[in-house]
Amino acid sequence: MVSSDCLHGDCRFPNRRVRHIVRAMDILDRHKAYAAIVLKEPLELWKAGKAAWPEETPYHQNMALNCALNWKDSPEIEEAKRALIEEKGAAYFLPDRYQICREIHAAANSAKTFDDKFKGLKLYAEIMGFIEKPGTSVVTNNTTVNKVMVVPMTTSQDAWESNAIGQQVKVIDHAE
């Protein structure tokens, strides 16, 4: 356990310099954990707060709630987001096809009108490939022609050697 000065500024003794025990993460790691969740799931701020303050004490749960409410637009979080995007690339934080389809399917199932449900399920089917759009299928015919000489198999090693010697004699005679 490492002892450090109060990093979060929210302590019980604001008029004195109080030393806290920092157990699992320092404040920069907490910013990075929060930023990673916000980049992956921008609407899950409580989940991001819990990632920054994963300990289960009431104090840490209060800090997680504070993070969820106040950290989203802070410059430290923006810097942590930029660092994560540079480190892992922007595509890492985008949802994949199945996550998008899961959300579309859930929205379609909770739609109030039949028309909205039908549109959502149609979009889901198009993304998953159940509905094939005309002109979007690409047919690729890759034909590889290797320029090789077909050599008939001989019956034995001696027959092959005699054929090879005969061929060499013909090549030498033709070259002269």
Helices and strands as residue ranges (DSSP letters): E 2-5, E 19-22, H 27-40, H 45-52, H 58-70, H 75-88, G 90-93, H 97-109, H 114-128, H 157-175
